[in-house]
Protein backbone atom coordinates (compact mmCIF):
# COMPACT_ATOMS: atom_id res chain seq x y z
CA UNK A 1 0.00 0.00 0.00
CA UNK A 2 1.43 3.38 -1.03
CA UNK A 3 2.08 5.93 1.70
CA UNK A 4 -0.41 8.80 1.58
CA UNK A 5 1.17 12.07 0.46
CA UNK A 6 0.25 15.27 2.30
CA UNK A 7 -2.02 17.68 0.43
CA UNK A 8 -0.07 20.57 -1.08
CA UNK A 9 -2.27 23.06 0.78
CA UNK A 10 -1.85 21.18 4.09
CA UNK A 11 1.92 21.18 3.56
CA UNK A 12 1.90 24.92 2.82
CA UNK A 13 -0.21 25.73 5.89
CA UNK A 14 2.08 23.54 8.00
CA UNK A 15 5.19 25.27 6.69
CA UNK A 16 3.66 28.64 7.58
CA UNK A 17 2.92 27.38 11.12
CA UNK A 18 6.55 26.28 11.41
CA UNK A 19 7.85 29.57 10.00
CA UNK A 20 5.82 31.72 12.38
CA UNK A 21 6.61 29.50 15.37
CA UNK A 22 10.32 29.76 14.64
CA UNK A 23 10.18 33.52 14.01
CA UNK A 24 8.78 34.12 17.48
CA UNK A 25 11.21 31.64 19.04
CA UNK A 26 8.64 29.11 20.23
CA UNK A 27 9.44 25.41 20.45
CA UNK A 28 7.21 22.65 19.12
CA UNK A 29 6.89 21.46 22.71
CA UNK A 30 5.57 24.85 23.89
CA UNK A 31 3.09 25.16 21.00
CA UNK A 32 1.92 21.61 21.68
CA UNK A 33 1.53 22.36 25.38
CA UNK A 34 -0.56 25.47 24.64
CA UNK A 35 -2.74 23.44 22.27
CA UNK A 36 -2.99 20.41 24.57
CA UNK A 37 -1.04 18.25 22.09
CA UNK A 38 2.27 16.43 21.93
CA UNK A 39 5.18 17.95 20.05
CA UNK A 40 4.92 14.99 17.66
CA UNK A 41 1.43 16.14 16.64
CA UNK A 42 2.78 19.65 16.05
CA UNK A 43 5.52 18.09 13.88
CA UNK A 44 2.88 16.27 11.83
CA UNK A 45 0.93 19.50 11.36
CA UNK A 46 4.08 21.35 10.27
CA UNK A 47 4.97 18.66 7.72
CA UNK A 48 1.42 18.59 6.39
CA UNK A 49 1.11 14.93 7.31
CA UNK A 50 -1.95 15.71 9.45
CA UNK A 51 -4.55 18.22 8.38
CA UNK A 52 -5.25 21.11 10.77
CA UNK A 53 -8.95 21.59 11.45
CA UNK A 54 -10.54 25.04 11.34
CA UNK A 55 -10.91 25.50 15.10
CA UNK A 56 -7.38 24.23 15.72
CA UNK A 57 -6.02 26.58 13.05
CA UNK A 58 -7.84 29.43 14.76
CA UNK A 59 -6.26 28.45 18.10
CA UNK A 60 -2.81 28.30 16.46
CA UNK A 61 -3.33 31.74 14.92
CA UNK A 62 -4.21 33.18 18.33
CA UNK A 63 -1.17 31.60 20.01
CA UNK A 64 1.21 32.69 17.24
CA UNK A 65 -0.32 36.17 17.00
CA UNK A 66 -1.31 36.16 13.33
CA UNK A 67 -4.64 36.11 11.47
CA UNK A 68 -5.80 32.76 10.09
CA UNK A 69 -5.23 34.13 6.58
CA UNK A 70 -1.47 34.27 7.34
CA UNK A 71 -1.27 30.51 6.91
CA UNK A 72 -2.58 30.79 3.34
CA UNK A 73 -0.43 33.77 2.33
CA UNK A 74 1.95 33.23 -0.57
CA UNK A 75 0.37 29.99 -1.78
CA UNK A 76 2.44 29.39 -4.93
CA UNK A 77 0.51 29.12 -8.22
CA UNK A 78 1.60 25.52 -8.75
CA UNK A 79 0.20 24.55 -5.32
CA UNK A 80 -3.10 26.31 -6.06
CA UNK A 81 -3.26 24.70 -9.52
CA UNK A 82 -2.55 21.26 -8.11
CA UNK A 83 -5.24 21.75 -5.47
CA UNK A 84 -7.76 22.96 -8.08
CA UNK A 85 -7.01 19.97 -10.30
CA UNK A 86 -7.72 17.59 -7.44
CA UNK A 87 -10.65 19.44 -5.84
CA UNK A 88 -12.41 21.46 -8.54
CA UNK A 89 -11.87 24.82 -10.17
CA UNK A 90 -11.34 26.86 -7.01
CA UNK A 91 -14.12 29.36 -7.65
CA UNK A 92 -14.74 31.26 -4.46
CA UNK A 93 -11.81 29.80 -2.56
CA UNK A 94 -9.34 32.60 -3.29
CA UNK A 95 -6.92 30.29 -5.06
CA UNK A 96 -7.96 30.97 -8.64
CA UNK A 97 -7.62 34.74 -8.75
CA UNK A 98 -3.85 34.74 -9.30
CA UNK A 99 -3.14 36.96 -6.35
CA UNK A 100 -0.75 34.38 -4.88
CA UNK A 101 1.70 34.95 -7.67
CA UNK A 102 5.02 35.84 -5.98
CA UNK A 103 7.44 33.43 -7.65
CA UNK A 104 10.12 34.20 -5.09
CA UNK A 105 7.97 32.67 -2.35
CA UNK A 106 7.66 29.21 -3.86
CA UNK A 107 8.31 25.98 -1.98
CA UNK A 108 12.08 26.36 -2.22
CA UNK A 109 11.85 29.77 -0.54
CA UNK A 110 9.67 28.45 2.28
CA UNK A 111 12.05 25.53 2.70
CA UNK A 112 15.01 27.90 3.06
CA UNK A 113 13.25 30.31 5.41
CA UNK A 114 12.15 27.39 7.57
CA UNK A 115 15.64 25.89 7.68
CA UNK A 116 18.03 26.55 10.57
CA UNK A 117 20.35 28.51 8.27
CA UNK A 118 17.55 30.65 6.83
CA UNK A 119 16.13 31.28 10.27
CA UNK A 120 19.55 32.36 11.60
CA UNK A 121 20.06 34.67 8.63
CA UNK A 122 16.67 36.33 9.13
CA UNK A 123 17.20 36.65 12.87
CA UNK A 124 20.65 38.20 12.45
CA UNK A 125 19.47 40.57 9.72
CA UNK A 126 16.52 41.81 11.76
CA UNK A 127 18.86 42.59 14.68
CA UNK A 128 20.66 45.19 12.54
CA UNK A 129 19.12 48.42 13.79
CA UNK A 130 20.64 50.94 11.38
CA UNK A 131 18.50 51.01 8.20
CA UNK A 132 21.49 52.12 6.11
CA UNK A 133 23.55 49.15 7.27
CA UNK A 134 20.60 46.82 6.60
CA UNK A 135 20.37 48.22 3.07
CA UNK A 136 24.10 47.64 2.56
CA UNK A 137 23.83 44.05 3.78
CA UNK A 138 20.90 43.47 1.43
CA UNK A 139 22.85 45.01 -1.45
CA UNK A 140 25.84 42.81 -0.62
CA UNK A 141 23.76 39.64 -0.60
CA UNK A 142 22.08 40.61 -3.87
CA UNK A 143 25.46 41.31 -5.46
CA UNK A 144 26.69 37.84 -4.49
CA UNK A 145 23.99 36.27 -6.64
CA UNK A 146 25.97 37.26 -9.73
CA UNK A 147 22.97 38.99 -11.27
CA UNK A 148 24.23 42.32 -12.61
CA UNK A 149 20.69 43.74 -12.73
CA UNK A 150 20.03 43.16 -9.04
CA UNK A 151 22.36 45.81 -7.63
CA UNK A 152 23.81 48.33 -10.06
CA UNK A 153 25.19 50.89 -7.62
CA UNK A 154 26.74 48.54 -5.06
CA UNK A 155 30.14 49.39 -3.70
CA UNK A 156 31.99 47.84 -0.76
CA UNK A 157 32.42 50.07 2.26
CA UNK A 158 34.44 49.71 5.39
CA UNK A 159 32.25 49.06 8.49
CA UNK A 160 33.78 52.12 10.17
CA UNK A 161 32.60 54.17 7.17
CA UNK A 162 29.09 52.73 7.58
CA UNK A 163 29.03 53.79 11.23
CA UNK A 164 30.08 57.34 10.32
CA UNK A 165 27.52 57.61 7.51
C-alpha positions, 0 to 999 in steps of 0.5 A, a space after each residue: 500500500 502506497 504511503 499517503 502524500 500530504 495535500 499541497 495546501 496542508 503542507 503549505 499551511 504547515 510550513 507557515 505554522 513552522 515559519 511563524 513559530 520559529 520567528 517568534 522563538 517558540 518550540 514545538 513542545 511549547 506550542 503543543 503544550 498550549 494546544 494540549 497536544 504532543 510535540 509529535 502532533 505539532 511536527 505532523 501539522 508542520 509537515 502537512 502529514 496531518 490536516 489542521 482543522 478550522 478550530 485548531 487553526 484558529 487556536 494556532 493563529 491566536 497563540 502565534 499572533 497572526 490572522 488565520 489568513 497568514 497561513 494561506 499567504 503566498 500559496 504558490 501558483 503551482 500549489 493552487 493549480 494542483 489543489 484545483 485539479 484535485 478538488 475542482 476549479 477553485 471558484 470562491 476559494 481565493 486560489 484561482 484569482 492569481 493573487 498568490 503569484 510571488 514566484 520568489 515565495 515558492 516551496 524552495 523559498 519556504 524551505 530555506 526560510 524554515 531551515 536553521 540557516 535561513 532562520 539564523 540569517 533572518 534573525 541576524 538581519 533583523 537585529 541590525 538596527 541601522 537602516 542604512 547598514 541593513 540596506 548595505 547588507 541586502 545590497 551585498 547579498 544581492 550582489 553575491 547572486 551574480 545577477 548584474 541587474 540586481 544591484 547596479 550601484 553597489 560598492 563595498 564600504 568599510 564598516 567604520 565608514 558605515 558607522 560614520 555615515 
